[in-house]
Amino acid sequence: MAEAETNKQEEILKYIYAKIAQAPVFVKERINFNDKPLPSRRTSLRLQEYAKDFIDEKKGANENRIIILPGLRGVGKTTMLLQLYDFLVKKENIKEERVLYFSTDELKGFLGAAISDAINVYIESIIKTTPVYLKDKIFILIDEAHFDTNWSSVAKILYDQSKNIFLVITGSSALNIEISPDLARRSVKEKVFPLSFSEYLLIKHGIEIKEDISRFIRSVILSFSEQDIRKAEEEEFQIIKQSSKIGKSINQEFLSFISLSDLPFSLELDEKVVYDRVLSMIDRIIEKDIFSIQSFKSESEETIKRIIYFLASQSPGGTSDSKLAKHLETSSKQIRNILDILEKTHLIFSIKPYGGAGKVIRKPWKYYFLSPSISTAIRFKLGTYNKNNREMLGALAENMVASCLTRIKETTNLPLGIFYDPGEKGVDFLVKDSKDNIIPIEVGYGKKDTGQVRKAIKKYNSKHGMIVCDCPKIKKEENIIFIPIATFSFI
């Protein structure tokens, strides 16, 4: 037994030496785009700020030395870890052996080892100490941590043992479920989303969009501020001017973005290859992520895939458990359970019907994909994708608005609530602000009149409403603001 344990530690040590030696080459290959370093996204920049503050021992930085990055597969979490490695080694001059990057999936698949095994061997054999006696700072970057069910307790123990360990952990959205209350108090969580349109323009075309426009649009939605409407118009004008670098309008580029390119890996690939990669990603989510959250019978895998494909092939609208159960010939309970698990992976999310103060509305929930490209890839596979079909473009636009609203709610806590209007021919979204005011939002591709929004303004006693559409620029008509879908996506 002792000999077997020694052999295992030797295997782990060889693996770690290999990871340290290979890291510079691996990083260089993965963080370049068109032979240039990839620009850092907002989350990546915040990671670097946390690390810089930790290195400089800035006041309060000691509390931010475990950073957790949960998110859907394919949204760029690994790239962020590798950009952090590059920042530490090249910008902060941290020695390569003091930065360890590894993937838990690889660690368990190749060696059958746990995160704790790798870290113990690294600190004892490479750094030549123990966490308690660690004097110099080290950085441990762990990818795909959800493949080790004990990752949360390991992180908590390391936090308590040493103030000189900076730990970044990525994984599927299952990490949200697995974070223990003790670790939640000791860590910072930075949820990773698909590319925003501004991040896409920066990476793909080198067009930098000021964050001001995001703040102005949020203000326009929630307060209908005249001053911020003017400022948003000014920023929008500057963005339109910059689009000359692309050779086509921002709105035209936006169509490419929502149908193909909101997942980072898609930027260098042909259309069909991108869709194949997205479909493979869905398969991995089903085979690995979902079954790591909850055990299902083997035949459930096909049911899960059929639910995903059903949601992608439908026009936006409420989907009841009973409707899906009938279509798939299974129980409503099974459907509800699968939808709940799919939400936990962040492949999909739900928008609930608005019921007013304390009311329970027995209406189906609306489901959207976190990335509209997922819906497009499935439609492409089913032979129903038509980039010239305005109804389909309207569905993608509605998905994008739902994703944008959800992202700002989870990152800024505003708006406080996002619902849909359950009334007949109701607006697509009802946003609730901090004072319980309701702001109706209608989304469409093609000509949109103000009838639905005006009806909702009257029904919910709203001060203003919004129409997100393919209009050329921001415009205001009385208490309704029209915002181009491309401009809205800068939120």
N, C-alpha and C positions, 0 to 999 in steps of 0.2 A: 504493500500500500504506500509506504514511504517513498519507494523508488518511483512508483507511478506518479506520485505528487511532484517529485523532483523533476521528472521528465516533462510533466505538464508545465511547470514553471519555466523550464528551459525553452519550451516551445513558445510560450507567451513572451519571454524575453527576446527571442529571435524575431518574433512578430513586431514587437515594439521598436527594436533597433531598425527593422525594415521600414516601419512607418515613419520614423524620424528621418531616415536617409532618403526616402522617396518623396517626402512631403514637398520640398521645394519644386521638384519637377511636376508633381501632381497638381500643385497649386497653380503653377504657371500655365499648364494646359487648360485648367478649368475656369480661370478668371479672366480670360481674354475673349474679346469679340471683335472680329474683323482685324485681327493682329494688334489690337489695342486693349489696354486694361479696361475691364467692364466698369462703368460708373457705379458708385455705391448707392444703393437704394436707401430710403429714409431709415428703415429698420437696421440696415447694415451700418449706417453712420452712427446710430444710437449705440450699437454694440461697441463700436470703436471708442465712443465717448466714455462708456462704462469702463472699458479696459484702460483708457488713458487716465481717468480719474483714479483707478485702482493703483496704477503704476506710480502716479504722482502723490498718492496718499492724500488726495483731496478730502476735505471734511465731508463726512457722510458716505464716502465711496466704499467704506468697509462693509456697509450694509448691502451693497449692490454687487456682490461677487459670485452670485449664482444667477445666471440668466437662462430662462427657459423659452425656447422657440417652438411652440406647437404650430402645426399647419398641415394642410393638404399636401399630398405628394406632388412634386413637380412645381411648387411655387417658389423654389430658389433657396431653401434653407441651407443646403450644403454649400452653395456658392457663398452665402453670407459667412459661414464658418471659415471657408478658405480665404475670403477677403480679410477676415479678422487675423488669420495666421499671417498673411502677407503684411498687414499693417503692423503687427507686433514685431516681426523679424526685420522688416525693411525700414519702417518709420520709427519704431521705438527701440530698435537694436537689441531685442531680446534674443538670447542665444537659442539656436534651433532645438537643442536638446531640452530646453525648458518650455517648449510648446509641443504638446502631444495631441495629435488629431487621430481619431479612429472611428470606424463605423461599427456599431453594436451588431448589426446584421452580419457583417463579415466576421467579427470576432466570434460570435456564437456558431456561425455556419462552418468556419474553418477549424476552430479550436474547441468548440463546445465550452468556451470560457465566459465568465460573467464580467460585467463592468468592474466590479470590486477586485477581481483577479488581476485584470490589466493594470488598474491604478496602483494596487499594492506592489506589483512587480516593478512598475515604472518608478515609483518613489523610492523603493528600497534598493533596486539594482542600478538604476540610471542616475537618480538624484542622490542616492546613497544616504538616505535618512528615513525618518518616519514622518507622517503628517504633523505630529505633535512637536517634533524638533525641527521642523522646516524653517529655515532662516531667510531664504531668498524666495522671491515670488515665482510661481510656476502657473502655466495656463493649460487647462485640459479641455479639449473641444470634442464633445461626444455627439456623434451623429446617430440617428435612428434608435434613440434610447428605449423606445417602447418595446423593443425586442427583449429587453431584460426587465422582468416584472419588479425587480428590487431596486431599480434605478433611483427612485425617490428616497429610499432609506439610505442608500449609499451617499447621495448628494447631501442629505441632512447631516450625516456623520462627518463628512469631510468639512462641511461648514463649521461644525462645532469644534473639530480638532485643530484647525489651522486658519489663521487670518491671511495666510500667504498663498492660498489656492484660489485662482479665478476659474470658474467652471461655467462653460456654456453647453447647454443640452438641447438638441433638436429631436423632433419626433413627430409622429402623426398627431392628429388632434386628440387621440386617446390619452396623451399626456395630461390634458385638462382633467380627465377623470382620475388619473393615478396620482396626482399631486396630493401628498398628505397635508393635513392642516399645519403640521410642524414645518414642513418645507415651504408651504405657501407663505408663511410669515417671514421666511428667510430668503426668499427669492424674488426676482423680478420676472414677470411674464410678458413677452413681446410676441403676440400672435402674428404669424406671417400670412399675408394674403397674396392672391395673384397680382400681377403687375397692374398698377393704375395706368391710365392713359399717359399721364405726365412722365411716369417712369419708362414707359415704352418709348415715348418720343426721345427721351434723354439717351437711352441705350441704343436704340435703332438709328436715330438721326442726329444725335448730339444737340437736340433742342432742349434747353433748360427752361422749365416752367416755374415761375416764382410760386412759392407756397401761399403768397398773398391771395391768389385767386380762389384757393380752396377756402380760406377764411371768409372771403367776401361772399361766396356762394352759400356757405352755411348760414351766414347772417341774413342773406336774401331769403332763404327758405324759412328761417325761424322768426325773423322780425320784419322782413320786407323793408329794410332800411333804404331810403332814397339815396343816401350817401354811398352805401355799399353797392347799390345797383349801378351807380355811375362808375365806381371804382372797378367793379366786375366788368363793365363794358369796356373800360380803358385797357384792362389786362387782356380781355378777349381780343381787342384790336391788335395789341402787340403780338399775341400768339398767331393771329391770322397773318400778320406781316412775316413772321418767322417761317411760316409754312412754305415760303418760296424756296427754302432749302430742300424741301421734299420734292417739289415739282408738281404737286397737286394740292387740292384744298385739304384743310384739316378734317372736314367732314368726310371726304373720300378716304383719307387715311384711317379715320375712325372705323369705317366699315371693315377694313382689313383687320384692325385690332380686335373688334368684338367677335369676329367670326373665326379668327385664326391665331392671334398672337398675344393673348393675355397671360400665357404661361411662358416663363423665360426660355425654356428649351426650344420653343417654336421659332425663335428669331432667325436661326440660320438654316432652317429646313424647308423643303418643298411642302406644298399643301397636303398632298396625300401622305407623306411621311409624318407630318405633324398629327394628322388624324389617327394614323396607325399607332403613334406613340401615346396619344391620349387614350385610345381604347386599351392599349396594353397597361397603361397606368390604372384604368378602372379595374382591369382584371387583378392587378396586384393589390389594389385596395380591398377588393372582395376576398382574395385568397389569403392575404396576410393581415391587413389592418383590422378588418371586420372580425375575423376569427380570433384575433388577439384580444378584442374587447369582449366578445361573447361567443360561446360555443353554439354551433348550429349543426343540425343533421346535414350530411353531405349533399342531399338533394335540395337543401335550401339555397345552395350557391346559385343554381339556375333561377330560382324564384327571385333572389336579390337582383340578379342581372336583368331579369324581365321587368322588375319594378323601375330600375334606373332607365331602361330603354323606353318604358311607357311614359315616364315623366318627361323625357327629352322629346318625345314625338308629339306631345300634346301642346296646344296653345295654352298660354298662361291662364290659370283658373283654379278654383278650389278642387282638390282631389280628396274624395272621401275614402275612408278605409273600406267601406262596404262596396264602393264602385270598383276599387282595385281588387278586392277579394273576389268579386264576381268575375272580373275580367281574367284573373289568374287562377281561378278555381281553388282558392285556399281560404283560410279563416281570416276574419277581420283582425283578430288578436295577433296572428302571425304578421300580417301586413303592418299593423301599428308598431310592433316590436322591431321589424326591419327598418321602417322609416325612422324610428328613434335612433337606431344604431347608425344609419346613414348620416343623420344629422351630427352624431358624435364624431364621425370621421371628417366632417366639414365638406363632404362631397356635395351635399345639399343643405339648405336651410329653409325654414318655414316662416311664412308671414300669416299671422292669425287674423280672423275677422274682428272688426272693432265692435265692442258691445257696450261702450259707455261705462259709467261708474258702476262697478259691481255687477254688471249684467253678464250672463253666460249666453253666448250665441251658439246655437247648435248648427253651425255651418262648417263645411270642410275647410281645411287649411290650404293655403297656396304654397307650393314648393318650387324653389329655384335652385339652380346650380351655382356654386360659389364662383365658377368660371363659365361664362357663356360659351367658351370654346368647347367645353365638354358636351353641351347640347348640340353644337354644330357638328362635332365629330360623329356623334351617334346618328344624327340626321343624314350625314354623309354616308355612313355605313348602310343605313336603311334605304338609301336612294331617294330621300325626301328633301335633300338640301338644294335650295335654289337661291343663289345670292341676289337674284332680281325680284324675288317674291317679297312684296312689301309687308304682307302679313307675317312672314317668317322674320323679316328684319325688325318688325315691331315687337315680336316675341323676344328677340335677342336684346333689343333696346330696353324692354321692361325688365329683363333679367339683369342687365347691367345696372339700371337704376336701383333695383332691389339690392344688388351686391354693394353698390356705393353707399347707400343708406345704412346697410348693416355694418359695413366697415367703419364708418365714422361713429356709429353708435358704440361699437366695441372699443374704439381707440380714444374717443373723446367723451363718451357717456352722453352725447347729445346727437340726435334727439332722444328723449326719454322713452318713446314708444313708436313702433312702426307697425301699422295695421293695413288691412285692405277694407274697402267699403263693401259690406255684405248686401247692400240694397240693390234692387234691380237697376242694371246699367250704372252701377256705382263706379267711382273713380278707382284708379289702380292702387293708390296708396293714401293713407291718412297718417300724417306725422304729428306726434304729440310733443309739445314743448314743455319746459319746466313749470309753466303756469297752467298746464292742462289745456292750453289752446290747441285746436285741431287745424292742421294745414293740409288741404287736399292737393294731391299731385296726380295728374293724368299723363300717361306716356303714350307716344304713338309715332309711327313712321308714315309720313304722308300728311295730307291736310288734316288739321285738328281744329275743330271749332271750340268755343268756350262753354257750350251748353252744359256738359257734365260737371265741369269745375264750378260754374255758377250755381248749379243745383246743389252741389256739395257744400259750397260756402254758405248758402242759405240754410241748409239742413243742419249743419254743425255750428252755425253761428260763428263762422270763421271770419277773420279780418282780411284774409287774402288767400289766393291759391296759386298753383303753378302748373304750367304745361311744358313738359319736356318732349321735344320733337326735333325734326330735321330742318327747322327754320335756319336761315343764314346767320342770324346774330341775336343777341339778347334784346328783347323789346318788352315794354310795359304797356298794358292796356287797362286803365282804371286800377282795379285791385287784383289783377292777374298778371303774372310775369311769364313770358315765353323764354325758355332757355334751350339752345341747341343741345342735343344729346351729347355731342363731343365736348362742349363747354362744361356741361354738368358733370361729366366724368372726371374733371380735374378736382373734384371735391375732396 
